[in-house]
Amino acid sequence: MDMSPQPCNEKQLSPYAQKYKAIGHPIRLKILCLIAHQEVPCVGDIWRCLDQPQPVVSQHLAILKRNGIVSSEVKKTRRIYSISDPFIKNLVDSMITEICADSDATNTK
């Protein structure tokens, strides 16, 4: 009988399910795209770009932060956000690449 670990058991999948749940909201995906795309994204930049009230953006950032997906650092008077989870960073980068490729393909038709 093969006793090697099975990569799709509930215990191993649970942390990934939690990450997907945390990023699954459209506003949180937009926030992650903005953080990945901007050089120095602060909360003010994020809520202005999303055209969402600051408390709404702060709540979504808190969920991402609580799940270890983003981190923040205070620089002078600004709180700067970055994607701290490498798995999510790769996922967001891949998503952005795919969106850009789809956009380029649509524009050349």
N, C-alpha and C positions, 0 to 999 in steps of 0.2 A: 504494500500500500504506500502511495506517495504521501509523505509527511511534510512536504515543503509548504511554507506559508501561502495562504490564498489571499491575493491582493484585494478581493472584493467582499471581504467579510464586514459585518456591521461595525465592529470595533475599529477597523482600519479606515472605513469610509466615513465614519461619524464626523471627524474634524473637517473633512472636505465638504460634507453636506452642510455643516454650519457656515463655512466660508461662502458657499454658493448662496445660501439663504441670506447672508449678510449683504452680499453684493447684488442680489436679485431685484432690488427695487430700481426702477428707471432713473430716479434722481441720484441714487448712489452710484449707478454705472456712469452717469454723466459726470458726477464729482470725480470719480476715478479717472475718467478720460481727461478731464481738465487738469488734474494733478499730474498725470503722466505727460501731458502735452505742454504745460507751462513751465517756464524756467524757475520761477519763485512763486508758487501759488499760495496766497493767503486767503483767509476766510472771506474777506471783503471782495476780493477778485472773484472768488467762486460764486458767491450769491449774486453778484452783479451779472456775471456771465450767464447764470442759470435763470435770471429774472425771477428769483424766489426770495421770500422774506428771509432775513438773516436767522431767525429762530428755527425755521424749517431746515435750512442748510446745517446749522449747528447740531440739530437733533440727528440728522443723517450722518454727519461726521462723527458724532459720539458713538453711534452704532458701529461704524467702521473701526473706530479706535478701540472700542471695547472688545471687538473680535480680533484685534491685533493686525488689522489690514492696513491701517494708516497710522502714522505717528506725526507728532508736531514738535516744532522747535521754535522758541521765541527768539527773534532777531530784532533788536531794538524795540520798536513798538508793534511789530507784526508777528503773528503766529503763522509759521510756514508749515505746510503739510507735505508729506511724501508717502509713497506706498512702501510700507515696511515689510510686507509679506512677499517673498520672491515668487511664490506660486501665483499669487494674484497679479503681481507686476508683469509676469510673463503672459498671463491670460489677457490682461488689458492691452499690453503691447501687441499681441497677436490680433486682438479684436480691432485695434486701431489700424493695423496693417491691412486687415481684411476689408474694413470699411473704406479705406483709401483706395485699395485695388478695385473694389466694386464701383466706387465713385469715378475712378479713372476709366474703367471699362464703359460705364454709362455715358461719360462725356465724350468718348471717342466714337460712339455709335451715331 
